[in-house]
């Protein structure tokens, strides 16, 4: 079952309200996405911690509804 890009963006924004989120469907199949997430909540966090915050926002949908997510995170100025 595919996961719409809008649902991914909504889940990330719910967990990181100040985030700028850009989602790209990499394969056109609703299973393989790239996400760029910029948030002040990442300040002081390692890249691994930042990515975990985003994956946590997806509430276990990785590997099920969402097969692959190429992730880039950045601290908002």
PQR file of N, CA, C, O and H, with PARSE charges and radii, in Angstrom:
ATOM      1  N   UNK A   1       0.836  -1.178   0.000 -0.4000 1.5000
ATOM      2  CA  UNK A   1       0.000   0.000   0.000 -0.0000 2.0000
ATOM      3  C   UNK A   1       0.886   1.248   0.000  0.5500 1.7000
ATOM      4  O   UNK A   1       1.746   1.395   0.868 -0.5500 1.4000
ATOM      5  N   UNK A   2       0.686   2.122  -0.940 -0.4000 1.5000
ATOM      6  CA  UNK A   2       1.476   3.336  -1.081 -0.0000 2.0000
ATOM      7  C   UNK A   2       1.063   4.389  -0.062  0.5500 1.7000
ATOM      8  O   UNK A   2      -0.050   4.368   0.464 -0.5500 1.4000
ATOM      9  H   UNK A   2      -0.013   2.003  -1.645  0.4000 1.0000
ATOM     10  N   UNK A   3       1.979   5.306   0.204 -0.4000 1.5000
ATOM     11  CA  UNK A   3       1.720   6.406   1.129 -0.0000 2.0000
ATOM     12  C   UNK A   3       1.835   7.711   0.355  0.5500 1.7000
ATOM     13  O   UNK A   3       2.888   7.985  -0.220 -0.5500 1.4000
ATOM     14  H   UNK A   3       2.883   5.324  -0.223  0.4000 1.0000
ATOM     15  N   UNK A   4       0.791   8.518   0.322 -0.4000 1.5000
ATOM     16  CA  UNK A   4       0.849   9.780  -0.422 -0.0000 2.0000
ATOM     17  C   UNK A   4       1.868  10.757   0.169  0.5500 1.7000
ATOM     18  O   UNK A   4       2.071  10.792   1.383 -0.5500 1.4000
ATOM     19  H   UNK A   4      -0.065   8.295   0.789  0.4000 1.0000
ATOM     20  N   UNK A   5       2.500  11.541  -0.688 -0.4000 1.5000
ATOM     21  CA  UNK A   5       3.492  12.528  -0.253 -0.0000 2.0000
ATOM     22  C   UNK A   5       2.896  13.507   0.754  0.5500 1.7000
ATOM     23  O   UNK A   5       3.567  13.903   1.707 -0.5500 1.4000
ATOM     24  H   UNK A   5       2.336  11.513  -1.674  0.4000 1.0000
ATOM     25  N   UNK A   6       1.651  13.894   0.549 -0.4000 1.5000
ATOM     26  CA  UNK A   6       1.000  14.838   1.464 -0.0000 2.0000
ATOM     27  C   UNK A   6       0.879  14.264   2.869  0.5500 1.7000
ATOM     28  O   UNK A   6       0.957  15.002   3.851 -0.5500 1.4000
ATOM     29  H   UNK A   6       1.106  13.572  -0.225  0.4000 1.0000
ATOM     30  N   UNK A   7       0.691  12.960   2.971 -0.4000 1.5000
ATOM     31  CA  UNK A   7       0.593  12.313   4.283 -0.0000 2.0000
ATOM     32  C   UNK A   7       1.950  12.300   4.988  0.5500 1.7000
ATOM     33  O   UNK A   7       2.024  12.478   6.204 -0.5500 1.4000
ATOM     34  H   UNK A   7       0.628  12.360   2.174  0.4000 1.0000
ATOM     35  N   UNK A   8       3.009  12.090   4.229 -0.4000 1.5000
ATOM     36  CA  UNK A   8       4.363  12.130   4.801 -0.0000 2.0000
ATOM     37  C   UNK A   8       4.644  13.535   5.319  0.5500 1.7000
ATOM     38  O   UNK A   8       5.105  13.714   6.446 -0.5500 1.4000
ATOM     39  H   UNK A   8       2.949  11.945   3.241  0.4000 1.0000
ATOM     40  N   UNK A   9       4.363  14.524   4.486 -0.4000 1.5000
ATOM     41  CA  UNK A   9       4.597  15.916   4.870 -0.0000 2.0000
ATOM     42  C   UNK A   9       3.780  16.283   6.107  0.5500 1.7000
ATOM     43  O   UNK A   9       4.295  16.940   7.012 -0.5500 1.4000
ATOM     44  H   UNK A   9       3.988  14.379   3.570  0.4000 1.0000
ATOM     45  N   UNK A  10       2.545  15.877   6.158 -0.4000 1.5000
ATOM     46  CA  UNK A  10       1.668  16.171   7.287 -0.0000 2.0000
ATOM     47  C   UNK A  10       2.196  15.551   8.579  0.5500 1.7000
ATOM     48  O   UNK A  10       2.180  16.197   9.627 -0.5500 1.4000
ATOM     49  H   UNK A  10       2.126  15.343   5.423  0.4000 1.0000
ATOM     50  N   UNK A  11       2.655  14.323   8.512 -0.4000 1.5000
ATOM     51  CA  UNK A  11       3.186  13.638   9.699 -0.0000 2.0000
ATOM     52  C   UNK A  11       4.445  14.340  10.216  0.5500 1.7000
ATOM     53  O   UNK A  11       4.623  14.499  11.423 -0.5500 1.4000
ATOM     54  H   UNK A  11       2.669  13.799   7.660  0.4000 1.0000
ATOM     55  N   UNK A  12       5.309  14.753   9.299 -0.4000 1.5000
ATOM     56  CA  UNK A  12       6.538  15.445   9.704 -0.0000 2.0000
ATOM     57  C   UNK A  12       6.198  16.800  10.315  0.5500 1.7000
ATOM     58  O   UNK A  12       6.757  17.173  11.347 -0.5500 1.4000
ATOM     59  H   UNK A  12       5.164  14.623   8.318  0.4000 1.0000
ATOM     60  N   UNK A  13       5.284  17.537   9.686 -0.4000 1.5000
ATOM     61  CA  UNK A  13       4.896  18.859  10.209 -0.0000 2.0000
ATOM     62  C   UNK A  13       4.197  18.755  11.568  0.5500 1.7000
ATOM     63  O   UNK A  13       4.321  19.660  12.393 -0.5500 1.4000
ATOM     64  H   UNK A  13       4.829  17.234   8.848  0.4000 1.0000
ATOM     65  N   UNK A  14       3.476  17.677  11.805 -0.4000 1.5000
ATOM     66  CA  UNK A  14       2.816  17.488  13.101 -0.0000 2.0000
ATOM     67  C   UNK A  14       3.849  17.344  14.209  0.5500 1.7000
ATOM     68  O   UNK A  14       3.647  17.841  15.317 -0.5500 1.4000
ATOM     69  H   UNK A  14       3.376  16.942  11.134  0.4000 1.0000
ATOM     70  N   UNK A  15       4.957  16.666  13.917 -0.4000 1.5000
ATOM     71  CA  UNK A  15       6.001  16.447  14.917 -0.0000 2.0000
ATOM     72  C   UNK A  15       6.974  17.618  15.002  0.5500 1.7000
ATOM     73  O   UNK A  15       7.529  17.901  16.064 -0.5500 1.4000
ATOM     74  H   UNK A  15       5.121  16.262  13.017  0.4000 1.0000
ATOM     75  N   UNK A  16       7.175  18.295  13.872 -0.4000 1.5000
ATOM     76  CA  UNK A  16       8.119  19.411  13.799 -0.0000 2.0000
ATOM     77  C   UNK A  16       7.389  20.607  13.174  0.5500 1.7000
ATOM     78  O   UNK A  16       7.562  20.884  11.987 -0.5500 1.4000
ATOM     79  H   UNK A  16       6.724  18.066  13.009  0.4000 1.0000
ATOM     80  N   UNK A  17       6.576  21.314  13.965 -0.4000 1.5000
ATOM     81  CA  UNK A  17       5.687  22.345  13.419 -0.0000 2.0000
ATOM     82  C   UNK A  17       6.366  23.463  12.636  0.5500 1.7000
ATOM     83  O   UNK A  17       5.759  24.036  11.730 -0.5500 1.4000
ATOM     84  H   UNK A  17       6.436  21.090  14.929  0.4000 1.0000
ATOM     85  N   UNK A  18       7.620  23.784  12.972 -0.4000 1.5000
ATOM     86  CA  UNK A  18       8.290  24.873  12.251 -0.0000 2.0000
ATOM     87  C   UNK A  18       9.022  24.396  10.998  0.5500 1.7000
ATOM     88  O   UNK A  18       9.668  25.194  10.318 -0.5500 1.4000
ATOM     89  H   UNK A  18       8.112  23.319  13.707  0.4000 1.0000
ATOM     90  N   UNK A  19       8.930  23.120  10.691 -0.4000 1.5000
ATOM     91  CA  UNK A  19       9.715  22.531   9.606 -0.0000 2.0000
ATOM     92  C   UNK A  19       9.285  23.012   8.220  0.5500 1.7000
ATOM     93  O   UNK A  19       8.101  23.179   7.926 -0.5500 1.4000
ATOM     94  H   UNK A  19       8.405  22.472  11.243  0.4000 1.0000
ATOM     95  N   UNK A  20      10.293  23.225   7.391 -0.4000 1.5000
ATOM     96  CA  UNK A  20      10.087  23.381   5.958 -0.0000 2.0000
ATOM     97  C   UNK A  20      10.313  21.986   5.390  0.5500 1.7000
ATOM     98  O   UNK A  20      11.368  21.391   5.605 -0.5500 1.4000
ATOM     99  H   UNK A  20      11.254  23.090   7.630  0.4000 1.0000
ATOM    100  N   UNK A  21       9.339  21.470   4.675 -0.4000 1.5000
ATOM    101  CA  UNK A  21       9.394  20.089   4.193 -0.0000 2.0000
ATOM    102  C   UNK A  21       9.178  20.066   2.687  0.5500 1.7000
ATOM    103  O   UNK A  21       8.230  20.660   2.173 -0.5500 1.4000
ATOM    104  H   UNK A  21       8.482  21.954   4.500  0.4000 1.0000
ATOM    105  N   UNK A  22      10.073  19.372   1.987 -0.4000 1.5000
ATOM    106  CA  UNK A  22       9.909  19.163   0.551 -0.0000 2.0000
ATOM    107  C   UNK A  22       9.993  17.665   0.287  0.5500 1.7000
ATOM    108  O   UNK A  22      10.996  17.028   0.606 -0.5500 1.4000
ATOM    109  H   UNK A  22      10.843  18.889   2.404  0.4000 1.0000
ATOM    110  N   UNK A  23       8.938  17.107  -0.297 -0.4000 1.5000
ATOM    111  CA  UNK A  23       8.876  15.672  -0.583 -0.0000 2.0000
ATOM    112  C   UNK A  23       8.910  15.481  -2.097  0.5500 1.7000
ATOM    113  O   UNK A  23       8.201  16.169  -2.831 -0.5500 1.4000
ATOM    114  H   UNK A  23       8.123  17.624  -0.557  0.4000 1.0000
ATOM    115  N   UNK A  24       9.736  14.548  -2.557 -0.4000 1.5000
ATOM    116  CA  UNK A  24       9.824  14.207  -3.971 -0.0000 2.0000
ATOM    117  C   UNK A  24       9.595  12.709  -4.132  0.5500 1.7000
ATOM    118  O   UNK A  24      10.241  11.904  -3.462 -0.5500 1.4000
ATOM    119  H   UNK A  24      10.312  13.989  -1.960  0.4000 1.0000
ATOM    120  N   UNK A  25       8.678  12.336  -5.020 -0.4000 1.5000
ATOM    121  CA  UNK A  25       8.437  10.917  -5.333 -0.0000 2.0000
ATOM    122  C   UNK A  25       9.506  10.494  -6.327  0.5500 1.7000
ATOM    123  O   UNK A  25       9.505  10.949  -7.470 -0.5500 1.4000
ATOM    124  H   UNK A  25       8.153  12.991  -5.565  0.4000 1.0000
ATOM    125  N   UNK A  26      10.409   9.636  -5.906 -0.4000 1.5000
ATOM    126  CA  UNK A  26      11.562   9.267  -6.723 -0.0000 2.0000
ATOM    127  C   UNK A  26      11.240   8.305  -7.854  0.5500 1.7000
ATOM    128  O   UNK A  26      11.884   8.347  -8.902 -0.5500 1.4000
ATOM    129  H   UNK A  26      10.410   9.266  -4.977  0.4000 1.0000
ATOM    130  N   UNK A  27      10.254   7.440  -7.657 -0.4000 1.5000
ATOM    131  CA  UNK A  27       9.981   6.401  -8.651 -0.0000 2.0000
ATOM    132  C   UNK A  27       8.576   6.487  -9.239  0.5500 1.7000
ATOM    133  O   UNK A  27       8.235   5.724 -10.143 -0.5500 1.4000
ATOM    134  H   UNK A  27       9.731   7.406  -6.805  0.4000 1.0000
ATOM    135  N   UNK A  28       7.763   7.404  -8.737 -0.4000 1.5000
ATOM    136  CA  UNK A  28       6.402   7.527  -9.228 -0.0000 2.0000
ATOM    137  C   UNK A  28       5.479   6.419  -8.747  0.5500 1.7000
ATOM    138  O   UNK A  28       4.381   6.238  -9.275 -0.5500 1.4000
ATOM    139  H   UNK A  28       8.040   8.024  -8.003  0.4000 1.0000
ATOM    140  N   UNK A  29       5.933   5.674  -7.736 -0.4000 1.5000
ATOM    141  CA  UNK A  29       5.142   4.533  -7.263 -0.0000 2.0000
ATOM    142  C   UNK A  29       4.540   4.737  -5.872  0.5500 1.7000
ATOM    143  O   UNK A  29       3.846   3.856  -5.365 -0.5500 1.4000
ATOM    144  H   UNK A  29       6.825   5.821  -7.307  0.4000 1.0000
ATOM    145  N   UNK A  30       4.800   5.891  -5.249 -0.4000 1.5000
ATOM    146  CA  UNK A  30       4.269   6.145  -3.923 -0.0000 2.0000
ATOM    147  C   UNK A  30       4.960   5.366  -2.820  0.5500 1.7000
ATOM    148  O   UNK A  30       4.488   5.358  -1.683 -0.5500 1.4000
ATOM    149  H   UNK A  30       5.364   6.607  -5.661  0.4000 1.0000
ATOM    150  N   UNK A  31       6.055   4.719  -3.129 -0.4000 1.5000
ATOM    151  CA  UNK A  31       6.808   3.932  -2.147 -0.0000 2.0000
ATOM    152  C   UNK A  31       8.232   4.426  -1.925  0.5500 1.7000
ATOM    153  O   UNK A  31       8.852   4.098  -0.913 -0.5500 1.4000
ATOM    154  H   UNK A  31       6.439   4.725  -4.052  0.4000 1.0000
ATOM    155  N   UNK A  32       8.750   5.207  -2.859 -0.4000 1.5000
ATOM    156  CA  UNK A  32      10.144   5.649  -2.805 -0.0000 2.0000
ATOM    157  C   UNK A  32      10.186   7.175  -2.893  0.5500 1.7000
ATOM    158  O   UNK A  32       9.911   7.759  -3.941 -0.5500 1.4000
ATOM    159  H   UNK A  32       8.246   5.474  -3.681  0.4000 1.0000
ATOM    160  N   UNK A  33      10.535   7.806  -1.771 -0.4000 1.5000
ATOM    161  CA  UNK A  33      10.523   9.258  -1.684 -0.0000 2.0000
ATOM    162  C   UNK A  33      11.869   9.801  -1.234  0.5500 1.7000
ATOM    163  O   UNK A  33      12.683   9.093  -0.642 -0.5500 1.4000
ATOM    164  H   UNK A  33      10.757   7.331  -0.919  0.4000 1.0000
ATOM    165  N   UNK A  34      12.080  11.078  -1.531 -0.4000 1.5000
ATOM    166  CA  UNK A  34      13.171  11.852  -0.950 -0.0000 2.0000
ATOM    167  C   UNK A  34      12.514  12.977  -0.171  0.5500 1.7000
ATOM    168  O   UNK A  34      11.514  13.543  -0.611 -0.5500 1.4000
ATOM    169  H   UNK A  34      11.418  11.653  -2.012  0.4000 1.0000
ATOM    170  N   UNK A  35      13.075  13.301   0.985 -0.4000 1.5000
ATOM    171  CA  UNK A  35      12.553  14.390   1.795 -0.0000 2.0000
ATOM    172  C   UNK A  35      13.689  15.290   2.231  0.5500 1.7000
ATOM    173  O   UNK A  35      14.750  14.829   2.652 -0.5500 1.4000
ATOM    174  H   UNK A  35      13.888  12.841   1.342  0.4000 1.0000
ATOM    175  N   UNK A  36      13.443  16.585   2.122 -0.4000 1.5000
ATOM    176  CA  UNK A  36      14.346  17.583   2.673 -0.0000 2.0000
ATOM    177  C   UNK A  36      13.565  18.248   3.797  0.5500 1.7000
ATOM    178  O   UNK A  36      12.484  18.795   3.579 -0.5500 1.4000
ATOM    179  H   UNK A  36      12.581  16.960   1.780  0.4000 1.0000
ATOM    180  N   UNK A  37      14.125  18.195   5.000 -0.4000 1.5000
ATOM    181  CA  UNK A  37      13.444  18.739   6.174 -0.0000 2.0000
ATOM    182  C   UNK A  37      14.388  19.729   6.861  0.5500 1.7000
ATOM    183  O   UNK A  37      15.510  19.385   7.231 -0.5500 1.4000
ATOM    184  H   UNK A  37      15.004  17.750   5.176  0.4000 1.0000
ATOM    185  N   UNK A  38      13.907  20.962   7.022 -0.4000 1.5000
ATOM    186  CA  UNK A  38      14.682  22.020   7.668 -0.0000 2.0000
ATOM    187  C   UNK A  38      13.897  22.471   8.890  0.5500 1.7000
ATOM    188  O   UNK A  38      12.756  22.917   8.770 -0.5500 1.4000
ATOM    189  H   UNK A  38      12.996  21.242   6.721  0.4000 1.0000
ATOM    190  N   UNK A  39      14.511  22.354  10.073 -0.4000 1.5000
ATOM    191  CA  UNK A  39      13.799  22.691  11.307 -0.0000 2.0000
ATOM    192  C   UNK A  39      14.762  23.203  12.370  0.5500 1.7000
ATOM    193  O   UNK A  39      15.895  22.733  12.469 -0.5500 1.4000
ATOM    194  H   UNK A  39      15.438  21.991  10.170  0.4000 1.0000
ATOM    195  N   UNK A  40      14.307  24.162  13.159 -0.4000 1.5000
ATOM    196  CA  UNK A  40      15.115  24.647  14.279 -0.0000 2.0000
ATOM    197  C   UNK A  40      15.209  23.588  15.385  0.5500 1.7000
ATOM    198  O   UNK A  40      16.103  23.657  16.228 -0.5500 1.4000
ATOM    199  H   UNK A  40      13.387  24.544  13.078  0.4000 1.0000
ATOM    200  N   UNK A  41      14.303  22.620  15.389 -0.4000 1.5000
ATOM    201  CA  UNK A  41      14.336  21.539  16.380 -0.0000 2.0000
ATOM    202  C   UNK A  41      15.587  20.667  16.234  0.5500 1.7000
ATOM    203  O   UNK A  41      15.933  19.923  17.151 -0.5500 1.4000
ATOM    204  H   UNK A  41      13.576  22.564  14.704  0.4000 1.0000
ATOM    205  N   UNK A  42      16.259  20.755  15.096 -0.4000 1.5000
ATOM    206  CA  UNK A  42      17.472  19.968  14.870 -0.0000 2.0000
ATOM    207  C   UNK A  42      18.719  20.590  15.493  0.5500 1.7000
ATOM    208  O   UNK A  42      19.780  19.967  15.520 -0.5500 1.4000
ATOM    209  H   UNK A  42      15.977  21.360  14.351  0.4000 1.0000
ATOM    210  N   UNK A  43      18.589  21.821  15.993 -0.4000 1.5000
ATOM    211  CA  UNK A  43      19.746  22.517  16.545 -0.0000 2.0000
ATOM    212  C   UNK A  43      20.366  21.704  17.687  0.5500 1.7000
ATOM    213  O   UNK A  43      19.674  21.278  18.612 -0.5500 1.4000
ATOM    214  H   UNK A  43      17.727  22.327  15.971  0.4000 1.0000
ATOM    215  N   UNK A  44      21.686  21.501  17.601 -0.4000 1.5000
ATOM    216  CA  UNK A  44      22.407  20.768  18.638 -0.0000 2.0000
ATOM    217  C   UNK A  44      22.317  19.260  18.520  0.5500 1.7000
ATOM    218  O   UNK A  44      22.899  18.538  19.329 -0.5500 1.4000
ATOM    219  H   UNK A  44      22.248  21.847  16.850  0.4000 1.0000
ATOM    220  N   UNK A  45      21.596  18.779  17.525 -0.4000 1.5000
ATOM    221  CA  UNK A  45      21.422  17.335  17.316 -0.0000 2.0000
ATOM    222  C   UNK A  45      22.395  16.839  16.239  0.5500 1.7000
ATOM    223  O   UNK A  45      22.726  17.566  15.302 -0.5500 1.4000
ATOM    224  H   UNK A  45      21.123  19.366  16.868  0.4000 1.0000
ATOM    225  N   UNK A  46      22.838  15.601  16.391 -0.4000 1.5000
ATOM    226  CA  UNK A  46      23.652  14.992  15.347 -0.0000 2.0000
ATOM    227  C   UNK A  46      22.755  14.656  14.155  0.5500 1.7000
ATOM    228  O   UNK A  46      21.530  14.658  14.280 -0.5500 1.4000
ATOM    229  H   UNK A  46      22.568  15.011  17.152  0.4000 1.0000
ATOM    230  N   UNK A  47      23.347  14.375  13.028 -0.4000 1.5000
ATOM    231  CA  UNK A  47      22.580  14.010  11.832 -0.0000 2.0000
ATOM    232  C   UNK A  47      21.734  12.763  12.114  0.5500 1.7000
ATOM    233  O   UNK A  47      20.583  12.685  11.685 -0.5500 1.4000
ATOM    234  H   UNK A  47      24.342  14.373  12.927  0.4000 1.0000
ATOM    235  N   UNK A  48      22.297  11.798  12.827 -0.4000 1.5000
ATOM    236  CA  UNK A  48      21.553  10.579  13.168 -0.0000 2.0000
ATOM    237  C   UNK A  48      20.341  10.918  14.037  0.5500 1.7000
ATOM    238  O   UNK A  48      19.253  10.390  13.811 -0.5500 1.4000
ATOM    239  H   UNK A  48      23.232  11.861  13.176  0.4000 1.0000
ATOM    240  N   UNK A  49      20.518  11.783  15.017 -0.4000 1.5000
ATOM    241  CA  UNK A  49      19.406  12.193  15.876 -0.0000 2.0000
ATOM    242  C   UNK A  49      18.330  12.942  15.077  0.5500 1.7000
ATOM    243  O   UNK A  49      17.136  12.760  15.312 -0.5500 1.4000
ATOM    244  H   UNK A  49      21.403  12.212  15.201  0.4000 1.0000
ATOM    245  N   UNK A  50      18.763  13.779  14.140 -0.4000 1.5000
ATOM    246  CA  UNK A  50      17.820  14.503  13.283 -0.0000 2.0000
ATOM    247  C   UNK A  50      16.990  13.527  12.461  0.5500 1.7000
ATOM    248  O   UNK A  50      15.769  13.659  12.375 -0.5500 1.4000
ATOM    249  H   UNK A  50      19.733  13.927  13.950  0.4000 1.0000
ATOM    250  N   UNK A  51      17.646  12.562  11.866 -0.4000 1.5000
ATOM    251  CA  UNK A  51      16.940  11.574  11.041 -0.0000 2.0000
ATOM    252  C   UNK A  51      15.985  10.750  11.898  0.5500 1.7000
ATOM    253  O   UNK A  51      14.872  10.443  11.470 -0.5500 1.4000
ATOM    254  H   UNK A  51      18.638  12.454  11.936  0.4000 1.0000
ATOM    255  N   UNK A  52      16.415  10.395  13.099 -0.4000 1.5000
ATOM    256  CA  UNK A  52      15.535   9.632  13.994 -0.0000 2.0000
ATOM    257  C   UNK A  52      14.276  10.430  14.326  0.5500 1.7000
ATOM    258  O   UNK A  52      13.188   9.861  14.417 -0.5500 1.4000
ATOM    259  H   UNK A  52      17.319  10.644  13.446  0.4000 1.0000
ATOM    260  N   UNK A  53      14.415  11.734  14.507 -0.4000 1.5000
ATOM    261  CA  UNK A  53      13.249  12.582  14.785 -0.0000 2.0000
ATOM    262  C   UNK A  53      12.242  12.510  13.643  0.5500 1.7000
ATOM    263  O   UNK A  53      11.034  12.451  13.872 -0.5500 1.4000
ATOM    264  H   UNK A  53      15.299  12.196  14.433  0.4000 1.0000
ATOM    265  N   UNK A  54      12.746  12.515  12.417 -0.4000 1.5000
ATOM    266  CA  UNK A  54      11.852  12.442  11.258 -0.0000 2.0000
ATOM    267  C   UNK A  54      11.221  11.051  11.174  0.5500 1.7000
ATOM    268  O   UNK A  54      10.014  10.934  10.960 -0.5500 1.4000
ATOM    269  H   UNK A  54      13.727  12.563  12.231  0.4000 1.0000
ATOM    270  N   UNK A  55      12.017  10.007  11.338 -0.4000 1.5000
ATOM    271  CA  UNK A  55      11.473   8.645  11.283 -0.0000 2.0000
ATOM    272  C   UNK A  55      10.446   8.420  12.395  0.5500 1.7000
ATOM    273  O   UNK A  55       9.427   7.763  12.180 -0.5500 1.4000
ATOM    274  H   UNK A  55      12.997  10.102  11.511  0.4000 1.0000
ATOM    275  N   UNK A  56      10.716   8.963  13.580 -0.4000 1.5000
ATOM    276  CA  UNK A  56       9.750   8.852  14.680 -0.0000 2.0000
ATOM    277  C   UNK A  56       8.433   9.530  14.319  0.5500 1.7000
ATOM    278  O   UNK A  56       7.361   9.054  14.692 -0.5500 1.4000
ATOM    279  H   UNK A  56      11.544   9.496  13.755  0.4000 1.0000
ATOM    280  N   UNK A  57       8.517  10.636  13.596 -0.4000 1.5000
ATOM    281  CA  UNK A  57       7.312  11.360  13.169 -0.0000 2.0000
ATOM    282  C   UNK A  57       6.440  10.507  12.250  0.5500 1.7000
ATOM    283  O   UNK A  57       5.230  10.714  12.168 -0.5500 1.4000
ATOM    284  H   UNK A  57       9.388  11.022  13.293  0.4000 1.0000
ATOM    285  N   UNK A  58       7.047   9.563  11.571 -0.4000 1.5000
ATOM    286  CA  UNK A  58       6.309   8.698  10.640 -0.0000 2.0000
ATOM    287  C   UNK A  58       5.676   7.504  11.345  0.5500 1.7000
ATOM    288  O   UNK A  58       5.065   6.653  10.698 -0.5500 1.4000
ATOM    289  H   UNK A  58       8.030   9.394  11.638  0.4000 1.0000
ATOM    290  N   UNK A  59       5.816   7.439  12.641 -0.4000 1.5000
ATOM    291  CA  UNK A  59       5.111   6.475  13.497 -0.0000 2.0000
ATOM    292  C   UNK A  59       5.118   5.035  12.996  0.5500 1.7000
ATOM    293  O   UNK A  59       4.066   4.401  12.918 -0.5500 1.4000
ATOM    294  H   UNK A  59       6.313   8.130  13.166  0.4000 1.0000
ATOM    295  N   UNK A  60       6.283   4.521  12.661 -0.4000 1.5000
ATOM    296  CA  UNK A  60       6.385   3.121  12.279 -0.0000 2.0000
ATOM    297  C   UNK A  60       5.892   2.775  10.889  0.5500 1.7000
ATOM    298  O   UNK A  60       5.758   1.596  10.564 -0.5500 1.4000
ATOM    299  H   UNK A  60       7.137   5.036  12.724  0.4000 1.0000
ATOM    300  N   UNK A  61       5.619   3.769  10.061 -0.4000 1.5000
ATOM    301  CA  UNK A  61       5.148   3.474   8.700 -0.0000 2.0000
ATOM    302  C   UNK A  61       6.279   3.110   7.741  0.5500 1.7000
ATOM    303  O   UNK A  61       6.031   2.622   6.638 -0.5500 1.4000
ATOM    304  H   UNK A  61       5.728   4.728  10.326  0.4000 1.0000
ATOM    305  N   UNK A  62       7.529   3.350   8.169 -0.4000 1.5000
ATOM    306  CA  UNK A  62       8.671   2.952   7.339 -0.0000 2.0000
ATOM    307  C   UNK A  62       8.706   1.434   7.249  0.5500 1.7000
ATOM    308  O   UNK A  62       8.557   0.740   8.255 -0.5500 1.4000
ATOM    309  H   UNK A  62       7.730   3.746   9.065  0.4000 1.0000
ATOM    310  N   UNK A  63       8.902   0.933   6.061 -0.4000 1.5000
ATOM    311  CA  UNK A  63       8.961  -0.505   5.853 -0.0000 2.0000
ATOM    312  C   UNK A  63       7.604  -1.119   5.593  0.5500 1.7000
ATOM    313  O   UNK A  63       7.514  -2.261   5.142 -0.5500 1.4000
ATOM    314  H   UNK A  63       9.023   1.497   5.244  0.4000 1.0000
ATOM    315  N   UNK A  64       6.549  -0.378   5.871 -0.4000 1.5000
ATOM    316  CA  UNK A  64       5.192  -0.851   5.608 -0.0000 2.0000
ATOM    317  C   UNK A  64       4.589  -0.027   4.483  0.5500 1.7000
ATOM    318  O   UNK A  64       4.765  -0.337   3.305 -0.5500 1.4000
ATOM    319  H   UNK A  64       6.622   0.550   6.237  0.4000 1.0000
ATOM    320  N   UNK A  65       3.872   1.034   4.862 -0.4000 1.5000
ATOM    321  CA  UNK A  65       3.279   1.931   3.870 -0.0000 2.0000
ATOM    322  C   UNK A  65       4.346   2.651   3.061  0.5500 1.7000
ATOM    323  O   UNK A  65       4.150   2.937   1.880 -0.5500 1.4000
ATOM    324  H   UNK A  65       3.729   1.286   5.819  0.4000 1.0000
ATOM    325  N   UNK A  66       5.460   2.940   3.689 -0.4000 1.5000
ATOM    326  CA  UNK A  66       6.535   3.699   3.059 -0.0000 2.0000
ATOM    327  C   UNK A  66       7.771   2.816   2.971  0.5500 1.7000
ATOM    328  O   UNK A  66       8.380   2.481   3.988 -0.5500 1.4000
ATOM    329  H   UNK A  66       5.619   2.707   4.648  0.4000 1.0000
ATOM    330  N   UNK A  67       8.134   2.443   1.755 -0.4000 1.5000
ATOM    331  CA  UNK A  67       9.225   1.505   1.564 -0.0000 2.0000
ATOM    332  C   UNK A  67      10.599   2.158   1.725  0.5500 1.7000
ATOM    333  O   UNK A  67      11.476   1.594   2.379 -0.5500 1.4000
ATOM    334  H   UNK A  67       7.640   2.715   0.930  0.4000 1.0000
ATOM    335  N   UNK A  68      10.796   3.344   1.135 -0.4000 1.5000
ATOM    336  CA  UNK A  68      12.108   3.977   1.182 -0.0000 2.0000
ATOM    337  C   UNK A  68      11.973   5.488   1.274  0.5500 1.7000
ATOM    338  O   UNK A  68      11.135   6.093   0.606 -0.5500 1.4000
ATOM    339  H   UNK A  68      10.083   3.802   0.604  0.4000 1.0000
ATOM    340  N   UNK A  69      12.818   6.092   2.119 -0.4000 1.5000
ATOM    341  CA  UNK A  69      12.839   7.535   2.263 -0.0000 2.0000
ATOM    342  C   UNK A  69      14.282   8.008   2.301  0.5500 1.7000
ATOM    343  O   UNK A  69      15.006   7.764   3.266 -0.5500 1.4000
ATOM    344  H   UNK A  69      13.499   5.600   2.662  0.4000 1.0000
ATOM    345  N   UNK A  70      14.686   8.685   1.243 -0.4000 1.5000
ATOM    346  CA  UNK A  70      16.008   9.313   1.193 -0.0000 2.0000
ATOM    347  C   UNK A  70      15.864  10.631   1.943  0.5500 1.7000
ATOM    348  O   UNK A  70      15.049  11.469   1.559 -0.5500 1.4000
ATOM    349  H   UNK A  70      14.098   8.884   0.459  0.4000 1.0000
ATOM    350  N   UNK A  71      16.631  10.825   2.994 -0.4000 1.5000
ATOM    351  CA  UNK A  71      16.402  11.931   3.903 -0.0000 2.0000
ATOM    352  C   UNK A  71      17.581  12.878   3.969  0.5500 1.7000
ATOM    353  O   UNK A  71      18.733  12.457   4.081 -0.5500 1.4000
ATOM    354  H   UNK A  71      17.293  10.144   3.306  0.4000 1.0000
ATOM    355  N   UNK A  72      17.273  14.173   3.898 -0.4000 1.5000
ATOM    356  CA  UNK A  72      18.275  15.223   4.103 -0.0000 2.0000
ATOM    357  C   UNK A  72      17.701  16.185   5.134  0.5500 1.7000
ATOM    358  O   UNK A  72      16.610  16.724   4.949 -0.5500 1.4000
ATOM    359  H   UNK A  72      16.337  14.515   3.807  0.4000 1.0000
ATOM    360  N   UNK A  73      18.440  16.400   6.222 -0.4000 1.5000
ATOM    361  CA  UNK A  73      17.966  17.299   7.272 -0.0000 2.0000
ATOM    362  C   UNK A  73      18.970  18.433   7.458  0.5500 1.7000
ATOM    363  O   UNK A  73      20.177  18.260   7.289 -0.5500 1.4000
ATOM    364  H   UNK A  73      19.327  15.963   6.373  0.4000 1.0000
ATOM    365  N   UNK A  74      18.428  19.599   7.814 -0.4000 1.5000
ATOM    366  CA  UNK A  74      19.246  20.785   8.026 -0.0000 2.0000
ATOM    367  C   UNK A  74      18.631  21.606   9.147  0.5500 1.7000
ATOM    368  O   UNK A  74      17.413  21.619   9.328 -0.5500 1.4000
ATOM    369  H   UNK A  74      17.448  19.739   7.951  0.4000 1.0000
ATOM    370  N   UNK A  75      19.488  22.293   9.897 -0.4000 1.5000
ATOM    371  CA  UNK A  75      19.020  23.178  10.956 -0.0000 2.0000
ATOM    372  C   UNK A  75      18.558  24.489  10.327  0.5500 1.7000
ATOM    373  O   UNK A  75      19.255  25.080   9.503 -0.5500 1.4000
ATOM    374  H   UNK A  75      20.477  22.282   9.750  0.4000 1.0000
ATOM    375  N   UNK A  76      17.362  24.930  10.735 -0.4000 1.5000
ATOM    376  CA  UNK A  76      16.815  26.205  10.248 -0.0000 2.0000
ATOM    377  C   UNK A  76      17.567  27.353  10.928  0.5500 1.7000
ATOM    378  O   UNK A  76      17.802  27.328  12.136 -0.5500 1.4000
ATOM    379  H   UNK A  76      16.796  24.449  11.404  0.4000 1.0000
ATOM    380  N   UNK A  77      17.933  28.343  10.145 -0.4000 1.5000
ATOM    381  CA  UNK A  77      18.635  29.531  10.687 -0.0000 2.0000
ATOM    382  C   UNK A  77      17.723  30.370  11.534  0.5500 1.7000
ATOM    383  O   UNK A  77      18.145  31.398  12.064 -0.5500 1.4000
ATOM    384  H   UNK A  77      17.742  28.364   9.163  0.4000 1.0000
TER
END
